[in-house]
Amino acid sequence: MPFDLSPGITATLAAALLGAAFVRGYSGFGFSAIFIAIAALVTNPLPLIPVVFACEMLMTLFQARGIRGHIDWRRVITLLSGAALALPFAVSFMLLLGEATIRIVISAIILTISLILLSGWTLQRKIGAFGQGGVGVLSGICNSAGIGGLPVAALMVAQPMPAATFRATMVVYLTGLDLLTLPLFWHGGLVGWDTAQAAVLAFPLLGLGAWLGGRQFFTTSPTTFQRFAVLLLLILSALGLLRTIQW
């Protein structure tokens, strides 16, 4: 198996992949954070982050037809501009950290942003281009741990926005963010044959999860499901922190 994973860990990650793909297919975000939070409980998540990026881009192919016409391109470009400024420095710093530190960083970031989302926090006024660029910088920093979508999701949840626009904009932004980040991980030596092999093996589960999530999007409230997804992230991040403390 890729990365010399045991059958038990592989099965756990496969289940996490399917569940996270369903969340992504439904809400447009949450795939990376859910998968990496679970991966951090059972193995070193750092080598898996480039696999997550590849999976995000593959899922965009499944969702492309359904999101046309709903994308806020101006927001996407502004956010990506901010992320591009932070990514080289953030990835270089992350690659210097040890496995235990990475677990703490990933869990703490997920926990903090999940609490913000669960609090029902809202913006009192519309955020401008400068503010969105700042959120893009924070997103770039977080994406060195593979969870760059969460700050942007927090920003967008806090603003009145049609569900279809939210979902489509998140899908396109995350694809662009991963395209910016993946070469940096390749330069750092974290992209190799195992990465490609894992992405190929993940393809059927990604397709199934994204398809099921997309069907669910049109039958239930996105707000309700986003709250469920964030609650799940909160639980996983807390478990990750507890496991690190116990070590």
C-alpha positions, -999 to +999 in steps of 0.1 A: +000+000+000+011+036-005+033+051+023+036+016+038+003+019+055-011-011+074-044-027+062-062-013+092-050+022+087-058+020+050-093+009+057-098+038+082-085+063+057-107+049+029-138+053+051-127+088+060-121+096+023-156+085+013-172+105+041-152+136+035-159+134-003-197+133+006-193+165+027-174+182-001-199+171-027-227+186-005-213+218+010-183+226-012-158+225+017-147+203+046-130+175+027-094+183+036-101+192+072-122+161+079-098+137+062-066+152+077-082+153+112-089+116+110-056+108+094-038+127+123-054+102+147-039+071+131-007+082+113+016+111+104-007+133+082+021+153+065+028+129+036-010+127+030-015+164+025-004+164-012-028+134-018-056+156-003-047+183-028-049+159-057-082+145-044-097+181-042-088+187-078-102+154-090-135+161-072-138+194-090-140+175-122-170+156-108-187+189-097-178+212-126-211+209-145-233+217-115-214+248-103-212+268-136-230+302-133-228+303-095-191+312-090-181+345-075-149+349-096-139+383-081-139+368-046-119+337-058-092+359-074-089+382-044-086+353-020-061+335-041-039+366-044-036+367-006-030+330-003-002+332-029+017+357-007+017+335+024+021+300+009+059+298+002+067+309+038+040+288+054+050+256+036+087+261+043+079+265+080+056+235+082+082+212+066+106+220+094+082+207+121+081+172+136+052+148+134+040+156+170+040+193+164+022+189+131-006+170+149-009+198+174-009+225+148-035+208+126-058+200+155-056+234+170-063+252+137-093+230+131-106+234+166-103+272+166-120+277+132-147+251+140-156+271+172-159+303+152-182+286+127-203+270+155-207+303+174-229+317+147-205+347+143-216+371+116-201+402+100-218+435+107-208+449+073-196+435+040-159+428+039-139+445+012-112+434-011-084+442+014-102+421+041-108+392+017-071+393+007-062+391+044-084+360+048-066+346+017-033+351+036-047+332+066-060+305+042-026+302+026-010+297+061-035+271+070-031+253+037+004+244+046-014+220+069-039+211+042-069+229+057-068+262+039-106+261+031-117+266+067-109+303+071-126+311+038-156+290+048-158+309+081-158+342+063-184+331+038-207+315+064-207+349+083-221+367+052-255+364+036-249+343+005-270+319-017-261+283-010-253+276-046-228+306-047-212+295-015-207+259-027-195+268-062-171+295-050-156+272-024-150+244-049-132+267-074-112+285-047-100+253-031-090+240-066-069+271-072-054+270-037-043+234-042-028+242-076-007+269-059+003+247-030+011+213-046+043+225-064+056+238-031+051+204-015+068+187-045+098+210-041+099+200-004+101+163-014+066+153-003+052+145-037+062+112-053+051+078-066+031+071-034+012+103-039+001+094-074-007+058-064-029+070-035-047+095-057-055+068-083-067+044-056-089+071-041-106+080-074-136+057-072-143+067-036-141+103-045-165+100-074-190+081-053-188+105-023-190+136-045-220+122-064-239+113-033-231+146-017-242+165-048-276+147-048-281+155-011-274+192-018-305+196-038-328+179-012-318+193+022-306+226+038-269+233+032-269+254+064-280+223+084-254+201+069-226+226+072-233+228+109-231+190+111-198+190+093-183+217+115-195+198+146-177+167+133-145+188+128-148+201+163-150+166+177-121+153+156-098+182+164-105+177+202-096+140+198-064+149+180-054+173+207-061+148+234-041+120+217-012+144+214-013+154+250-015+117+261+017+110+241 
